[in-house]
């Protein structure tokens, strides 16, 4: 199960926390807003669980290492294809298919991925 988070509304943190959905973002250097956000989470167990589940789904969808591997692999192959004759890349293309197989998921997971990417 995931955990909701409370963090300051700064670069990096706001890419991980979706305010009101996976946790709360508070202004930097605002201790009372931080205390209020923590209090809201601690006093609402149902909301905390809902946000925790959303946070877990978001982490799995947006920060899955397999996706980053595939994206990096895809970009390297694109650049290599621009520099090398296509016949020399056949072995690389076969490996790319193997990398794509890592990303296959069930219909339910695909629906969750689409929903989370629209957030």
SELODREN-96576 format. One record per residue (C-alpha): residue in one letter; x, y, z; residue number from 1. Coordinates in pm, whole numbers. Example, Ala and Ser with C-alpha at 12.3 -4.5 7.8 and 13.67 -1.06 7.14 Angstrom:
BEGIN
<rest a | u 1230 | v -450 | w 780 | nr 1>
<rest s | u 1367 | v -106 | w 714 | nr 2>
***
This chain:
BEGIN
<rest x | u 0 | v 0 | w 0 | nr 1>
<rest x | u 121 | v 349 | w -81 | nr 2>
<rest x | u 152 | v 644 | w 149 | nr 3>
<rest x | u 30 | v 998 | w 89 | nr 4>
<rest x | u 295 | v 1265 | w 120 | nr 5>
<rest x | u 318 | v 1620 | w 243 | nr 6>
<rest x | u 587 | v 1833 | w 86 | nr 7>
<rest x | u 679 | v 2186 | w -6 | nr 8>
<rest x | u 562 | v 2322 | w -339 | nr 9>
<rest x | u 902 | v 2336 | w -507 | nr 10>
<rest x | u 1053 | v 2185 | w -822 | nr 11>
<rest x | u 1090 | v 1810 | w -791 | nr 12>
<rest x | u 840 | v 1768 | w -512 | nr 13>
<rest x | u 551 | v 1898 | w -721 | nr 14>
<rest x | u 639 | v 1643 | w -989 | nr 15>
<rest x | u 589 | v 1361 | w -739 | nr 16>
<rest x | u 297 | v 1488 | w -531 | nr 17>
<rest x | u -30 | v 1578 | w -700 | nr 18>
<rest x | u -184 | v 1823 | w -454 | nr 19>
<rest x | u -509 | v 1690 | w -311 | nr 20>
<rest x | u -479 | v 1354 | w -491 | nr 21>
<rest x | u -157 | v 1186 | w -374 | nr 22>
<rest x | u -85 | v 1417 | w -82 | nr 23>
<rest x | u -56 | v 1785 | w -7 | nr 24>
<rest x | u 180 | v 2055 | w -129 | nr 25>
<rest x | u 243 | v 2348 | w 104 | nr 26>
<rest x | u 427 | v 2674 | w 45 | nr 27>
<rest x | u 796 | v 2673 | w 139 | nr 28>
<rest x | u 876 | v 2811 | w 485 | nr 29>
<rest x | u 512 | v 2796 | w 597 | nr 30>
<rest x | u 510 | v 2593 | w 917 | nr 31>
<rest x | u 140 | v 2647 | w 984 | nr 32>
<rest x | u 42 | v 2518 | w 635 | nr 33>
<rest x | u 266 | v 2216 | w 690 | nr 34>
<rest x | u 109 | v 2145 | w 1030 | nr 35>
<rest x | u -240 | v 2188 | w 880 | nr 36>
<rest x | u -169 | v 1943 | w 596 | nr 37>
<rest x | u -28 | v 1683 | w 836 | nr 38>
<rest x | u -328 | v 1732 | w 1065 | nr 39>
<rest x | u -572 | v 1686 | w 775 | nr 40>
<rest x | u -407 | v 1355 | w 683 | nr 41>
<rest x | u -389 | v 1228 | w 1040 | nr 42>
<rest x | u -754 | v 1306 | w 1111 | nr 43>
<rest x | u -900 | v 1147 | w 794 | nr 44>
<rest x | u -809 | v 777 | w 765 | nr 45>
<rest x | u -1031 | v 713 | w 461 | nr 46>
<rest x | u -881 | v 1008 | w 274 | nr 47>
<rest x | u -533 | v 899 | w 379 | nr 48>
<rest x | u -591 | v 548 | w 237 | nr 49>
<rest x | u -738 | v 687 | w -86 | nr 50>
<rest x | u -445 | v 923 | w -135 | nr 51>
<rest x | u -201 | v 645 | w -47 | nr 52>
<rest x | u -344 | v 418 | w -315 | nr 53>
<rest x | u -332 | v 702 | w -570 | nr 54>
<rest x | u 28 | v 779 | w -471 | nr 55>
<rest x | u 128 | v 415 | w -519 | nr 56>
<rest x | u -40 | v 399 | w -862 | nr 57>
<rest x | u 126 | v 724 | w -966 | nr 58>
<rest x | u 468 | v 597 | w -859 | nr 59>
<rest x | u 420 | v 271 | w -1047 | nr 60>
<rest x | u 301 | v 448 | w -1362 | nr 61>
<rest x | u 527 | v 751 | w -1376 | nr 62>
<rest x | u 844 | v 630 | w -1209 | nr 63>
<rest x | u 870 | v 267 | w -1321 | nr 64>
<rest x | u 1232 | v 190 | w -1409 | nr 65>
<rest x | u 1120 | v -33 | w -1699 | nr 66>
<rest x | u 961 | v 268 | w -1868 | nr 67>
<rest x | u 1277 | v 474 | w -1827 | nr 68>
<rest x | u 1485 | v 185 | w -1959 | nr 69>
<rest x | u 1257 | v 151 | w -2260 | nr 70>
<rest x | u 1257 | v 527 | w -2330 | nr 71>
<rest x | u 1637 | v 548 | w -2303 | nr 72>
<rest x | u 1677 | v 236 | w -2518 | nr 73>
<rest x | u 1437 | v 376 | w -2777 | nr 74>
<rest x | u 1626 | v 708 | w -2796 | nr 75>
<rest x | u 1966 | v 539 | w -2833 | nr 76>
<rest x | u 1829 | v 321 | w -3112 | nr 77>
<rest x | u 1681 | v 622 | w -3289 | nr 78>
<rest x | u 2015 | v 801 | w -3275 | nr 79>
<rest x | u 2205 | v 489 | w -3385 | nr 80>
<rest x | u 1972 | v 434 | w -3681 | nr 81>
<rest x | u 2045 | v 786 | w -3797 | nr 82>
<rest x | u 2420 | v 710 | w -3798 | nr 83>
<rest x | u 2442 | v 344 | w -3909 | nr 84>
<rest x | u 2315 | v 146 | w -4208 | nr 85>
<rest x | u 1992 | v -37 | w -4121 | nr 86>
<rest x | u 2139 | v -387 | w -4175 | nr 87>
<rest x | u 2386 | v -340 | w -3892 | nr 88>
<rest x | u 2108 | v -263 | w -3644 | nr 89>
<rest x | u 1900 | v -580 | w -3679 | nr 90>
<rest x | u 2038 | v -734 | w -3359 | nr 91>
<rest x | u 1965 | v -413 | w -3172 | nr 92>
<rest x | u 1608 | v -409 | w -3302 | nr 93>
<rest x | u 1556 | v -766 | w -3175 | nr 94>
<rest x | u 1673 | v -659 | w -2829 | nr 95>
<rest x | u 1434 | v -369 | w -2843 | nr 96>
<rest x | u 1144 | v -612 | w -2886 | nr 97>
<rest x | u 1260 | v -787 | w -2569 | nr 98>
<rest x | u 1262 | v -455 | w -2385 | nr 99>
<rest x | u 909 | v -383 | w -2507 | nr 100>
<rest x | u 791 | v -719 | w -2371 | nr 101>
<rest x | u 881 | v -597 | w -2023 | nr 102>
<rest x | u 617 | v -329 | w -2059 | nr 103>
<rest x | u 325 | v -558 | w -2142 | nr 104>
<rest x | u 56 | v -532 | w -1878 | nr 105>
<rest x | u -299 | v -648 | w -1823 | nr 106>
<rest x | u -603 | v -455 | w -1948 | nr 107>
<rest x | u -678 | v -334 | w -1595 | nr 108>
<rest x | u -324 | v -200 | w -1553 | nr 109>
<rest x | u -347 | v -25 | w -1892 | nr 110>
<rest x | u -664 | v 151 | w -1778 | nr 111>
<rest x | u -490 | v 265 | w -1459 | nr 112>
<rest x | u -193 | v 390 | w -1662 | nr 113>
<rest x | u -423 | v 594 | w -1886 | nr 114>
<rest x | u -611 | v 736 | w -1588 | nr 115>
<rest x | u -293 | v 830 | w -1401 | nr 116>
<rest x | u -130 | v 990 | w -1706 | nr 117>
<rest x | u -437 | v 1212 | w -1744 | nr 118>
<rest x | u -389 | v 1348 | w -1389 | nr 119>
***
